Amino acid sequence: MQWQPLTSVEQLEQIKAESREHAVVIFKHSTTCSISATAKSRLERQWADVGLGQVTPYYLDLLSYRPISNKIAEEFSVRHESPQLLVIKDGECQYHGSHLGINLQEVKKLAS
């Protein structure tokens, strides 16, 4: 799994455009939260097993880039949570899960 850092609001337009070609994942992570660390570790361990090689994963450090998280909530009409995983496809959020309820099988269904 190769995380792409999400560090600017302008990248959201790029992500929406990219999502018209293939599904894109945004993972919102709090670097000081143990639940967030557990969710991130689970994602990284399960990514290859689930077969999500065609999905681009973006990583957002919430503590460093909180305004981007706010823009994501506004842009994709989802309530902010942390940790949170969103699947963007065709320019829209097709799935969002949070905490240990993040389900990579659901992500795989949408990515196919």
C-alpha positions as CSV (number, residue, x, y, z in Angstrom):
1,M,0.0,0.0,0.0
2,Q,1.4,3.3,-1.1
3,W,-0.2,6.3,0.7
4,Q,-0.5,9.5,-1.2
5,P,-0.3,12.5,1.2
6,L,-3.3,14.8,1.1
7,T,-1.9,18.2,2.1
8,S,-3.9,20.8,0.2
9,V,-7.6,21.6,-0.5
10,E,-6.7,22.0,-4.2
11,Q,-6.0,18.2,-4.3
12,L,-9.6,17.5,-3.8
13,E,-10.4,18.5,-7.4
14,Q,-7.6,16.2,-8.6
15,I,-9.1,13.4,-6.5
16,K,-12.5,14.0,-7.9
17,A,-11.1,13.9,-11.4
18,E,-9.0,10.8,-10.7
19,S,-12.1,9.1,-9.3
20,R,-13.8,9.2,-12.7
21,E,-11.1,6.7,-13.8
22,H,-11.0,4.5,-10.8
23,A,-12.0,4.5,-7.1
24,V,-10.0,6.7,-4.7
25,V,-9.8,6.3,-0.9
26,I,-9.3,9.1,1.6
27,F,-8.2,8.0,5.0
28,K,-8.5,10.7,7.7
29,H,-6.2,9.9,10.6
30,S,-5.5,11.5,14.0
31,T,-1.9,10.8,14.8
32,T,-2.6,11.0,18.6
33,C,-5.5,8.6,18.7
34,S,-4.9,4.9,19.5
35,I,-8.2,3.9,17.7
36,S,-7.1,5.8,14.6
37,A,-3.7,4.1,14.8
38,T,-5.4,0.7,15.1
39,A,-7.6,1.4,12.1
40,K,-4.7,2.6,10.0
41,S,-2.7,-0.5,10.9
42,R,-5.6,-2.8,10.0
43,L,-6.0,-1.0,6.6
44,E,-2.4,-1.4,5.8
45,R,-2.3,-5.1,6.8
46,Q,-5.5,-6.0,4.9
47,W,-5.1,-3.8,1.8
48,A,-3.2,-6.4,-0.4
49,D,-5.3,-9.3,0.8
50,V,-8.5,-7.7,-0.2
51,G,-7.1,-6.9,-3.7
52,L,-7.3,-3.1,-3.8
53,G,-4.3,-2.5,-6.0
54,Q,-6.2,-0.4,-8.5
55,V,-7.5,2.0,-5.8
56,T,-5.4,5.1,-5.0
57,P,-5.2,5.6,-1.2
58,Y,-4.8,9.2,0.1
59,Y,-3.8,9.9,3.7
60,L,-4.8,13.0,5.6
61,D,-3.1,13.9,8.9
62,L,-6.0,15.6,10.7
63,L,-3.8,17.4,13.2
64,S,-1.7,19.1,10.5
65,Y,-4.5,19.7,8.0
66,R,-7.8,20.1,9.8
67,P,-9.1,22.7,7.2
68,I,-8.8,20.0,4.5
69,S,-11.0,17.6,6.6
70,N,-13.6,20.4,7.0
71,K,-13.6,20.9,3.2
72,I,-14.0,17.1,2.7
73,A,-17.0,17.1,4.9
74,E,-18.5,20.0,3.0
75,E,-17.5,18.8,-0.5
76,F,-18.7,15.2,-0.1
77,S,-21.6,15.8,2.4
78,V,-20.2,13.5,5.1
79,R,-20.0,14.3,8.8
80,H,-16.4,14.5,10.1
81,E,-15.2,11.5,12.1
82,S,-11.7,10.2,13.0
83,P,-10.5,7.8,11.9
84,Q,-12.6,7.8,8.7
85,L,-12.3,6.2,5.3
86,L,-14.2,7.6,2.3
87,V,-14.4,6.0,-1.1
88,I,-14.7,8.6,-3.9
89,K,-16.0,7.3,-7.3
90,D,-17.3,9.4,-10.2
91,G,-16.6,12.5,-8.2
92,E,-18.8,11.6,-5.2
93,C,-18.5,9.8,-1.9
94,Q,-19.9,6.4,-2.4
95,Y,-19.0,5.0,1.0
96,H,-17.7,6.2,4.3
97,G,-16.9,4.3,7.4
98,S,-15.3,5.2,10.7
99,H,-13.4,3.7,13.6
100,L,-13.2,-0.1,13.5
101,G,-16.3,-0.2,11.4
102,I,-14.3,0.5,8.2
103,N,-15.0,-2.4,5.9
104,L,-12.5,-3.1,3.1
105,Q,-14.9,-5.6,1.5
106,E,-17.4,-2.8,0.9
107,V,-14.6,-0.7,-0.6
108,K,-13.7,-3.6,-2.9
109,K,-17.3,-3.9,-4.1
110,L,-17.3,-0.3,-5.1
111,A,-13.9,-0.4,-6.7
112,S,-14.8,-3.3,-9.0
